[in-house]
Structures are given as structure tokens and as C-alpha cells.
Amino acid sequence: MLSETIALGKGQDPMTNLIRSVVRAYPRFSYVVAVVIGMLLGHLFWQ
């Protein structure tokens, strides 16, 4: 949230707007990335 506040204070778009636009443009790719991250985290933290 700090980076968003700084970006808005400077009159720039926050990074979350860029990420949101990329996810909307490539929904399948973003889904695959989310699944891979979930698998990696599950593998690392499964006890």
C-alpha cells in the first residue's frame, strides 16, 4: 500500500493497475502462474 500511495502522490499509476491489466489481457497465463505458485508453496510448506 505504501508504493501505491507514493505512486498516486507522484501522479503515476500504481503497479497494481499494470498487474490487473496484464491479468485481464492473458487470463489463461495468469491462471497457470497462480497454479504453479500454489504448487510450489504447497510443496515447500506441506508438513
Backbone torsions as a table, in degrees:
resi	resn	phi	psi	omega
1	MET	NA	-28.6	179.9
2	LEU	-65.3	-42.6	-179.6
3	SER	-65.9	-35.1	176.5
4	GLU	-65.9	-41.2	179.3
5	THR	-64.2	-41.9	178.9
6	ILE	-65.3	-43.4	-179.9
7	ALA	-63.2	-42.5	178.7
8	LEU	-67.3	-34.3	177.2
9	GLY	-66.0	-31.9	178.6
10	LYS	-85.5	-6.7	-178.8
11	GLY	83.2	20.6	179.3
12	GLN	-107.3	162.4	174.6
13	ASP	-76.7	138.2	176.3
14	PRO	-69.3	160.2	-178.2
15	MET	-61.9	-30.5	-178.4
16	THR	-63.7	-29.6	176.8
17	ASN	-66.0	-39.0	177.6
18	LEU	-64.9	-46.0	180.0
19	ILE	-62.6	-42.9	-180.0
20	ARG	-62.3	-40.5	179.7
21	SER	-69.0	-35.9	177.9
22	VAL	-67.1	-41.7	179.6
23	VAL	-63.8	-39.1	178.2
24	ARG	-70.0	-31.6	-179.2
25	ALA	-76.4	-33.5	-176.7
26	TYR	-129.6	73.1	-175.6
27	PRO	-66.9	-36.3	-179.3
28	ARG	-67.9	-43.1	179.7
29	PHE	-63.6	-41.7	-179.9
30	SER	-66.9	-34.1	176.6
31	TYR	-65.6	-43.2	179.3
32	VAL	-62.9	-42.7	178.7
33	VAL	-62.3	-42.4	179.3
34	ALA	-63.3	-40.7	179.0
35	VAL	-66.0	-43.0	-180.0
36	VAL	-64.0	-42.6	177.3
37	ILE	-62.8	-42.1	177.3
38	GLY	-62.4	-40.3	178.3
39	MET	-65.9	-42.0	179.3
40	LEU	-64.9	-45.0	178.6
41	LEU	-65.3	-39.9	177.0
42	GLY	-63.6	-39.1	178.7
43	HIS	-67.1	-39.8	-176.3
44	LEU	-75.3	-34.7	-172.3
45	PHE	-107.3	2.4	179.1
46	TRP	-73.3	125.1	-177.1
47	GLN	-109.7	NA	NA
